[in-house]
Amino acid sequence: MSRKPAQHPVLSSSPSPDNREPSRQQNDGVVTSETDRLIACHDCDLLHHLPDNRTTTLLCARCGAVLRRRKPATVERSLAWITAALILFILSNSFPFLAIQSSGLVQETILLSGIHELWKQGLHGLSVLVLLTCVLVPLVQMLGLLYILTPLQFGRTPAPYAGSLYRFIQELAPWGMMEVFMVGILVALVKLGHLATIIPGISVFSFAALIFVMAAAFASLDPVLLWDHLDLRR
């Protein structure tokens, strides 16, 4: 079944003779250009005008590729996921992560104490890497998004430096490696199973849930709409 092209005008590749430069409009001392409302297809590079209603799914008029997909209530949904992620993060760092039972002795450890043990054993680089990728980066992402989204949820002006903070959060994304840490925990559980009894704590399950909740928070966030909210020129 053929895909229906997007119902919005397509920008011509050549300017009109009487208007070689993009039109600009002066509004309250701020100059805006119509090129601010253009989007390029990532498959065929065709330029399109963005319609005023940006909550619809936009398709390329030439090749039918998806230009933007609708994400309704992006601020509300993302804020709800981030709040849930913060609760899970607190649980993951407050309760025992694993308990090892051997010869009648039980030794419990939490996430931060495990990082401290790596440092005491001389694995300084590994301990710093685990602290950075599994604790500090996710915490900065959650607190940063909470700082950005909360004023928008209540209809207030964007928080100071919200745009710069959101750009920093996007750059931090590759450094969040909670999934890799969780895979390492599962491998350790399998390999140590015949040596001692491994008892997963509450933090293991909350940490696993935190991974999915953080993924849902970023998936429900619409960067284009968020940048529209953070644009102080509007």
C-alpha positions in Angstrom: 0.0 0.0 0.0 1.4 3.4 -1.0 2.1 5.9 1.7 0.3 9.2 1.6 2.6 12.1 1.2 2.7 14.8 3.8 0.1 17.5 3.4 2.3 20.5 3.7 4.0 22.8 1.1 7.4 21.9 -0.2 10.1 24.5 -0.4 11.3 25.2 -3.9 15.0 24.7 -4.6 15.4 28.0 -6.4 14.3 31.4 -4.9 11.9 33.6 -6.7 13.4 36.4 -8.8 11.9 39.2 -6.7 12.9 37.7 -3.4 16.4 36.1 -3.3 16.8 36.2 0.5 14.6 34.5 3.1 11.9 36.8 4.3 12.4 38.2 7.8 9.9 39.6 10.2 10.5 42.1 12.9 8.6 41.3 16.0 9.2 43.0 19.4 12.8 43.7 18.4 13.6 40.1 17.5 14.3 39.1 13.9 13.1 35.7 12.8 13.6 34.0 9.5 11.3 31.6 7.6 14.3 29.2 7.4 13.7 28.6 11.1 10.6 26.6 10.1 12.2 24.3 7.6 13.0 20.6 7.9 15.1 18.4 5.6 14.4 14.8 4.7 17.1 12.5 6.0 16.7 10.2 3.0 16.4 12.5 0.0 17.4 16.0 1.4 14.2 17.7 0.2 13.3 20.8 2.2 9.8 21.2 3.7 8.0 24.0 5.5 7.1 23.0 9.0 3.4 23.5 9.6 2.1 25.3 12.6 0.6 22.1 14.0 3.7 20.2 14.9 1.9 17.4 16.8 1.2 15.4 13.6 3.3 12.8 11.9 5.1 14.4 8.9 6.0 12.5 5.8 8.3 13.5 3.0 6.4 14.6 -0.1 9.0 13.1 -2.4 10.1 9.7 -0.9 7.5 9.2 1.9 10.1 8.9 4.7 9.0 10.0 8.2 10.3 13.5 8.9 8.8 13.8 12.4 6.7 11.4 14.4 4.0 12.6 16.8 4.8 12.5 20.5 1.8 13.8 22.4 2.1 15.4 25.8 5.9 15.2 25.6 6.6 17.4 28.6 4.0 15.7 30.9 5.1 12.1 29.9 8.8 12.8 30.1 8.4 14.5 33.5 6.4 11.6 34.9 9.1 9.1 33.7 11.9 11.2 35.1 10.2 11.4 38.5 9.8 7.6 38.5 13.4 7.2 37.5 14.6 9.4 40.4 12.6 7.2 42.9 14.2 4.1 41.4 17.6 5.7 41.5 17.2 6.4 45.2 16.1 2.8 45.8 19.0 1.4 43.8 21.6 3.3 46.0 19.9 2.8 49.3 19.2 -0.9 49.6 21.5 -3.9 49.3 22.5 -4.7 45.7 23.7 -8.2 46.2 24.2 -10.6 49.2 26.8 -13.4 49.1 26.1 -16.4 51.4 29.0 -18.8 51.9 29.9 -21.1 54.9 27.1 -19.6 56.9 28.3 -16.0 56.4 26.3 -13.4 54.6 27.9 -10.3 53.1 25.8 -7.6 51.7 26.9 -4.8 49.4 25.3 -1.7 47.9 26.2 -0.1 44.6 28.4 2.6 46.1 30.2 0.3 48.5 31.0 -2.0 45.5 32.6 1.0 43.8 34.6 1.7 47.0 35.8 -1.9 47.1 37.1 -1.6 43.5 39.1 1.5 44.6 40.5 -0.3 47.6 41.7 -3.1 45.4 43.7 -0.7 43.3 41.3 -0.7 40.3 41.1 3.1 40.4 40.3 3.6 36.7 37.5 1.0 36.8 36.0 2.4 39.9 35.9 5.9 38.5 34.4 4.6 35.3 31.7 2.7 37.1 30.9 5.8 39.3 30.8 8.0 36.3 28.7 5.9 33.9 26.4 4.3 36.4 25.8 6.9 39.0 26.9 10.5 38.1 25.8 10.6 34.5 22.3 9.2 35.1 21.9 11.5 38.1 22.9 14.6 36.1 20.5 13.6 33.3 17.6 13.1 35.6 18.1 16.2 37.7 18.8 18.3 34.5 15.6 17.1 32.8 13.7 17.7 36.0 15.1 21.3 36.1 14.2 21.9 32.5 10.7 20.3 32.3 9.2 21.4 35.7 8.8 25.1 34.7 7.4 24.1 31.3 4.8 21.8 32.9 3.4 24.7 35.0 3.4 27.1 32.1 6.3 29.3 33.3 9.2 30.7 31.3 12.1 28.3 30.7 14.6 28.0 33.6 17.9 30.0 33.2 20.4 28.2 31.0 17.9 25.5 30.2 18.9 25.3 26.6 22.6 24.9 27.4 21.8 22.3 30.0 19.7 20.3 27.6 22.5 20.4 25.0 24.9 19.1 27.7 22.5 16.3 28.6 22.4 15.2 25.0 26.2 15.1 24.8 26.3 13.0 28.0 23.9 10.4 26.6 26.7 8.1 25.2 28.3 8.0 28.7 25.3 6.5 30.4 26.1 2.7 30.5 23.8 1.3 33.1 22.9 -1.5 30.7 26.5 -2.7 30.4 26.8 -2.7 34.2 23.6 -4.7 34.5 24.9 -7.3 32.0 28.1 -7.6 34.0 26.1 -8.2 37.2 24.2 -11.0 35.4 27.4 -12.6 34.2 28.8 -12.5 37.7 25.7 -14.1 39.1 26.1 -17.0 36.7 29.8 -17.5 37.2 29.7 -17.3 41.0 26.6 -19.5 41.4 28.6 -22.7 42.1 30.9 -21.0 44.6 28.4 -19.3 46.8 24.7 -18.5 47.1 24.0 -15.2 45.4 21.0 -13.4 46.7 19.8 -10.4 44.6 18.7 -7.4 46.6 16.0 -4.9 46.1 18.5 -2.6 44.3 19.1 -5.1 41.5 15.4 -5.1 40.5 15.1 -1.3 41.0 18.2 -0.8 38.9 16.9 -3.0 36.1 13.6 -1.1 36.2 15.6 2.2 36.1 17.2 1.2 32.8 13.8 0.8 31.1 12.3 3.9 32.8 15.2 6.1 31.6 14.8 4.7 28.1 11.1 5.5 28.2 11.8 9.0 29.4 14.1 9.8 26.5 11.8 8.1 24.0 8.8 10.2 25.0 10.8 13.4 24.8 10.3 15.3 21.5 13.5 17.4 21.0 11.9 19.7 18.4 9.0 20.6 20.6 11.2 21.0 23.6 13.5 23.4 21.7 10.4 25.3 20.7 9.5 25.7 24.4 13.1 26.8 25.2 13.4 29.3 22.4 13.3 32.6 24.1 12.8 34.5 20.9 9.2 33.3 20.6 
